[in-house]
């Protein structure tokens, strides 16, 4: 077996997503001149998830993809519309079975 086919140590950089900004929209209607706030909250940032997989026997698939970044949340908008949540990033790693 060649030396480059087996990797058992990899340093990766992970960053979760930033949450979206809330909206500061004020309600405006014809007969309600001093409407209250009506903006929606921003979406949550994405998570980084490490999932053990017993089918992997090396970390070779992570050697060349070292940066894992989850998606950012979208901003809120008027009429109490919430922003979309950021996409989660799942990283498959090898799972060791201890007997």
N, C-alpha and C positions, 0 to 999 in steps of 0.2 A: 504494500500500500504506500502511495506517495505521501510525502510529508504534508502537502497542502490539502489533502482530502479530509483530514481530521482537525477540527478546531474545537478546543474545549474552553477557551477564554476569549471573550470579546467585550470591549468597552463600548457602550452605546450611549447616545445622547437622546434623552426623552424630554419632551415638553408638552404639557397639557394645553388645551385651547383656552383662550381668553374669553371671558363672558361678554355678551353683547351689551351695548349701552341702552339704558332706559330712555324713553321718550318724555320730553317736557311739554308735550302738546296740551293746550288748554281747550276745553269744550266751547264751541261757538254755535249758538242757535239764535234764531231771529228774536224771540221774546225772552231770552235769558242772557243779558249782556255780561254778567259776571259769573260765567260757568266755571266750575271747578276743574281740577286737573283730570285729564282723560287719556294720558299716554300709557303705553304698555311697558312691561319689564323686558329687558333684554334676555336672550337665550343663554343657557349655561354653556360653558366651554366643554370640549370633548375630553374624555378620560383616556389614559394610557392603561391598557389591561395586559398583564402577562398571563398567558394560558399555557399550562403544561400539556405536552403532547407526547405520548409514549412512542409514536412512530418516528420521531426524530432521534438520531443517535449522535449528532454533532451540531455545532453552531455555525456551520459553514454558510447557511443562508443569511445569517446576520453579519457576516464579515464585510460585505460590500454595501450593505444598507444600514449604516450605523446611526442615522438620524431618523428618529420617529417622532412625528409631530401630529397631534390631534387637531381637529378643525376648530375654528373660532365660532362663537355664537353670533347670531345676527342681532341687529338693533331692534328695539321695539318701535311701534308706530302709533298713529292716532287710533281712536275708538277702542282703546284698551287692547290692542293687538299685541300679543307677545311675540318676541323674536324666535326664530328657529334655534334649536340646540345644535351645538357643534358635533361633528362626526367623531365617534370613538375610534381609537387606533388599537388593534389587537396584535400583540407580538407573540408568536408561537415559539416556545422554548422547549428543550428536552425535559422530560419528566423522569426522574430516577425512582426506581422502586426498591425500597429497602426491605429486606426480608429478615 
